[in-house]
Amino acid sequence: MSRLSPVLVLAAAGLGYGIGRLLHGTPPVGSRGGRPPGRSKSPRTRVLEGGAALLQGHPAFKGFDIYLVGFHPMRDDPERQFEAHHLCRQVNEDFAECILFDGNGPEANLVGIEYIISESLFEQLPAEERDYWHPHNGEILSGQLVAPHLPERAETMLMSDKMNSYGKTWHLWDTTSADDLTRRLPIGEPMLAWSFCRDGEALQWLIDRRDRDFGISTDAKRLARRDLVQKAHPQAGVDRLKGRFCRPTQEIPGVVDRGGA
């Protein structure tokens, strides 16, 4: 995954792209699940928050201004799927880090983390470590991964920079669980997420809901990215979830398992 190109940076700046204006023109997407139990904030807590916001700005939080929305199946339970809102920071040309939320409104829950590395960094990983990292070409070429509010050309450039990259993603909180306690608190073991590498793997209603919320078309995104197929390299992990879904699936052009690790 490469740093945003100067053209994309200018396009983003022209839109006022950043944490404060990500939702311009689109109603916020609230948490998809429960909220943690607890008492309302006291006046004392609110005063402390106000003082901290004024006096304690921390540079570690700067740069988290790349906003992505996609879908994650859990590797060990792939029918367990989530809409993931990523707020990412590009650390260098080959490494990015993302905070994951279950929405983008003021009450969205922080539910996980994702690290993104380039193909060249992936090749440097020990064989046993590569097993944790999922491929990204399927998410990009299918149109499922989107960068809301960027113009189509800028978004396609951003996705081009992510081609052949890999992600290591942990979900820590299932806010959509049918179990009330699990939905309202981050309990249980961390869940390693994977990526969708074939059409039909992702639950269609998840895609349709996201598209309605943002006024976009996943199919149109896919069409706009058709030229990126020629950039796709065979990736490790493409076949990891093959045959584990209870519905027909089919290959995405350009998304190929390279075999081995």
C-alpha positions as CSV (number, residue, x, y, z in Angstrom):
1,M,0.0,0.0,0.0
2,S,1.6,3.3,-1.1
3,R,1.3,6.7,0.4
4,L,-1.4,8.9,-1.2
5,S,-0.2,10.4,-4.4
6,P,0.0,14.3,-4.6
7,V,-2.9,14.4,-7.0
8,L,-5.1,12.4,-4.5
9,V,-3.9,14.5,-1.6
10,L,-5.0,17.7,-3.5
11,A,-8.3,16.1,-4.4
12,A,-9.0,15.1,-0.8
13,A,-8.0,18.5,0.5
14,G,-10.3,20.1,-2.0
15,L,-13.2,18.2,-0.5
16,G,-12.2,19.1,3.0
17,Y,-11.4,15.4,3.5
18,G,-10.6,14.7,7.1
19,I,-12.0,13.5,10.4
20,G,-14.1,16.6,10.9
21,R,-15.9,16.4,7.6
22,L,-16.0,12.7,6.6
23,L,-19.8,12.7,6.7
24,H,-20.4,15.8,4.6
25,G,-23.7,15.3,2.8
26,T,-24.4,11.8,4.2
27,P,-26.3,11.0,7.4
28,P,-24.0,9.4,10.0
29,V,-24.1,5.6,10.2
30,G,-24.8,4.7,13.8
31,S,-23.5,1.7,15.6
32,R,-24.8,-1.5,14.1
33,G,-25.2,-3.0,17.5
34,G,-25.4,-2.4,21.2
35,R,-23.9,0.2,23.4
36,P,-22.0,-0.6,26.6
37,P,-24.0,-0.4,29.8
38,G,-23.1,2.2,32.4
39,R,-24.1,5.4,34.0
40,S,-24.5,8.7,32.1
41,K,-21.4,11.0,32.2
42,S,-21.3,13.1,35.3
43,P,-20.8,16.9,35.1
44,R,-17.3,16.3,36.6
45,T,-16.4,13.9,33.8
46,R,-17.6,16.3,31.1
47,V,-15.5,19.1,32.6
48,L,-12.5,16.9,32.7
49,E,-13.1,15.9,29.0
50,G,-13.4,19.5,28.0
51,G,-10.1,20.4,29.8
52,A,-8.3,17.4,28.2
53,A,-9.5,18.3,24.8
54,L,-8.2,21.8,25.2
55,L,-4.9,21.0,26.8
56,Q,-3.8,17.5,26.0
57,G,-3.7,17.2,22.2
58,H,-1.5,14.3,21.3
59,P,0.5,14.0,18.1
60,A,0.0,10.2,18.0
61,F,-3.6,10.7,16.8
62,K,-2.7,13.0,13.9
63,G,-2.9,11.5,10.4
64,F,-5.8,9.1,11.0
65,D,-7.7,10.7,8.1
66,I,-8.1,8.0,5.5
67,Y,-11.6,6.6,5.7
68,L,-12.5,3.2,4.3
69,V,-15.6,1.0,4.6
70,G,-15.5,-2.7,3.8
71,F,-16.7,-6.1,5.0
72,H,-14.9,-8.6,7.2
73,P,-15.6,-12.3,7.6
74,M,-14.1,-14.0,10.6
75,R,-11.5,-16.6,9.5
76,D,-12.7,-19.3,11.8
77,D,-16.4,-18.6,11.3
78,P,-16.7,-16.9,7.8
79,E,-20.5,-16.6,8.0
80,R,-19.9,-14.2,10.9
81,Q,-19.5,-11.0,8.9
82,F,-19.2,-7.3,9.8
83,E,-19.4,-3.9,8.1
84,A,-16.1,-2.3,9.2
85,H,-15.4,1.4,9.2
86,H,-11.7,2.0,9.0
87,L,-10.0,5.2,10.1
88,C,-6.4,4.8,8.9
89,R,-3.0,6.5,9.0
90,Q,-0.3,5.9,6.4
91,V,2.9,5.6,8.4
92,N,5.2,5.1,5.4
93,E,5.0,3.9,1.8
94,D,4.6,0.2,2.9
95,F,2.8,0.3,6.2
96,A,-0.6,1.7,7.4
97,E,-2.6,1.2,10.6
98,C,-6.3,1.5,11.1
99,I,-8.8,1.8,13.9
100,L,-12.0,-0.1,13.2
101,F,-15.5,1.1,14.2
102,D,-19.0,-0.4,13.7
103,G,-20.3,2.9,12.3
104,N,-19.2,6.5,11.8
105,G,-21.6,8.4,14.0
106,P,-20.8,9.8,17.4
107,E,-22.0,6.6,19.2
108,A,-20.0,4.2,17.0
109,N,-18.1,1.6,18.9
110,L,-14.3,0.9,18.5
111,V,-14.3,-2.8,17.6
112,G,-10.9,-3.7,16.3
113,I,-7.6,-2.8,14.6
114,E,-6.1,-3.5,11.2
115,Y,-2.5,-3.3,10.0
116,I,-1.9,-3.0,6.3
117,I,1.4,-3.9,4.6
118,S,2.7,-3.8,1.0
119,E,3.5,-7.0,-1.0
120,S,7.2,-6.4,-0.4
121,L,6.8,-6.3,3.4
122,F,4.6,-9.4,3.2
123,E,7.4,-11.3,1.4
124,Q,9.7,-10.5,4.4
125,L,7.5,-12.2,6.9
126,P,8.3,-15.6,8.4
127,A,6.1,-18.4,6.9
128,E,4.2,-18.9,10.1
129,E,3.4,-15.2,10.4
130,R,2.0,-15.0,6.9
131,D,-0.9,-17.2,7.9
132,Y,-2.4,-14.2,9.8
133,W,-2.5,-11.8,6.8
134,H,-5.4,-11.7,4.4
135,P,-5.1,-10.5,0.7
136,H,-6.8,-7.3,-0.5
137,N,-7.3,-7.7,-4.2
138,G,-10.7,-9.4,-3.9
139,E,-12.0,-6.5,-1.8
140,I,-10.7,-3.9,-4.3
141,L,-11.6,-5.5,-7.6
142,S,-15.1,-6.5,-6.4
143,G,-15.9,-2.9,-5.5
144,Q,-16.7,-3.9,-1.9
145,L,-14.0,-1.7,-0.3
146,V,-14.8,2.0,-0.7
147,A,-13.5,5.4,0.4
148,P,-16.7,7.4,0.9
149,H,-16.9,11.0,-0.4
150,L,-13.8,10.8,-2.6
151,P,-14.4,11.5,-6.3
152,E,-14.4,8.3,-8.4
153,R,-11.0,9.1,-10.0
154,A,-9.4,9.8,-6.6
155,E,-10.9,6.7,-5.1
156,T,-9.7,4.5,-7.9
157,M,-6.2,5.9,-7.5
158,L,-6.3,5.1,-3.8
159,M,-7.4,1.6,-4.5
160,S,-4.7,1.2,-7.1
161,D,-2.1,2.0,-4.5
162,K,-3.6,-0.7,-2.3
163,M,-3.4,-3.5,-4.9
164,N,-1.5,-6.6,-3.8
165,S,-1.4,-5.4,-0.2
166,Y,-2.2,-7.5,2.8
167,G,-4.0,-6.9,6.1
168,K,-3.8,-8.3,9.6
169,T,-7.1,-7.6,11.3
170,W,-8.4,-8.4,14.8
171,H,-12.0,-7.9,15.9
172,L,-12.3,-7.5,19.6
173,W,-16.0,-6.8,20.0
174,D,-19.1,-8.3,18.3
175,T,-21.6,-5.5,18.8
176,T,-24.1,-7.4,16.5
177,S,-24.2,-10.6,18.6
178,A,-27.6,-12.1,19.5
179,D,-26.2,-12.5,23.1
180,D,-27.0,-9.3,25.0
181,L,-23.8,-9.3,27.1
182,T,-21.6,-10.0,24.1
183,R,-23.3,-7.3,22.1
184,R,-22.9,-4.7,24.8
185,L,-19.4,-5.5,26.1
186,P,-16.1,-6.5,24.4
187,I,-15.9,-10.0,25.9
188,G,-14.4,-13.2,24.6
189,E,-11.3,-13.9,22.6
190,P,-10.1,-11.7,19.7
191,M,-11.3,-12.9,16.3
192,L,-9.0,-12.9,13.4
193,A,-10.7,-11.5,10.3
194,W,-10.2,-12.4,6.7
195,S,-11.2,-11.0,3.3
196,F,-13.7,-12.0,0.6
197,C,-12.0,-13.3,-2.4
198,R,-15.0,-14.6,-4.4
199,D,-18.3,-13.3,-5.5
200,G,-21.1,-14.6,-3.4
201,E,-19.1,-15.0,-0.2
202,A,-20.2,-11.7,1.4
203,L,-23.8,-11.5,2.6
204,Q,-25.7,-9.5,-0.1
205,W,-27.8,-7.7,2.5
206,L,-24.7,-6.3,4.1
207,I,-23.5,-4.8,0.8
208,D,-27.0,-3.5,-0.1
209,R,-27.3,-1.8,3.3
210,R,-24.0,-0.1,3.0
211,D,-24.7,1.1,-0.5
212,R,-28.0,2.6,0.5
213,D,-26.4,4.4,3.5
214,F,-23.8,6.0,1.3
215,G,-25.8,6.4,-1.9
216,I,-23.2,4.3,-3.9
217,S,-23.2,1.2,-6.1
218,T,-20.7,-1.6,-5.4
219,D,-21.3,-2.8,-9.0
220,A,-20.4,0.6,-10.4
221,K,-17.3,0.7,-8.2
222,R,-16.2,-2.6,-9.6
223,L,-16.7,-1.4,-13.2
224,A,-14.7,1.7,-12.5
225,R,-11.8,-0.4,-11.3
226,R,-11.8,-2.9,-14.1
227,D,-8.4,-1.6,-15.4
228,L,-6.8,-2.5,-12.0
229,V,-7.1,-6.2,-12.9
230,Q,-3.9,-6.0,-14.9
231,K,-2.1,-4.9,-11.8
232,A,-3.2,-7.9,-9.7
233,H,-0.6,-10.4,-8.7
234,P,-1.5,-13.9,-7.4
235,Q,-1.8,-13.6,-3.6
236,A,-1.5,-15.9,-0.6
237,G,-4.7,-16.7,1.3
238,V,-7.1,-16.2,-1.6
239,D,-8.3,-19.8,-1.2
240,R,-8.3,-19.8,2.6
241,L,-12.2,-19.6,2.8
242,K,-12.9,-21.5,-0.4
243,G,-15.8,-23.9,-0.1
244,R,-16.8,-22.7,3.4
245,F,-20.0,-20.8,2.4
246,C,-23.5,-22.3,2.1
247,R,-24.2,-20.6,-1.2
248,P,-22.7,-20.6,-4.7
249,T,-19.5,-18.5,-5.2
250,Q,-17.5,-17.6,-8.3
251,E,-14.1,-16.3,-9.0
252,I,-13.4,-12.6,-9.4
253,P,-11.2,-11.9,-12.4
254,G,-7.7,-11.1,-11.3
255,V,-8.1,-12.6,-7.9
256,V,-5.8,-15.7,-7.9
257,D,-4.3,-17.8,-5.1
258,R,-0.6,-18.1,-5.6
259,G,-0.4,-21.4,-3.8
260,G,1.8,-22.1,-0.7
261,A,2.6,-19.1,1.6
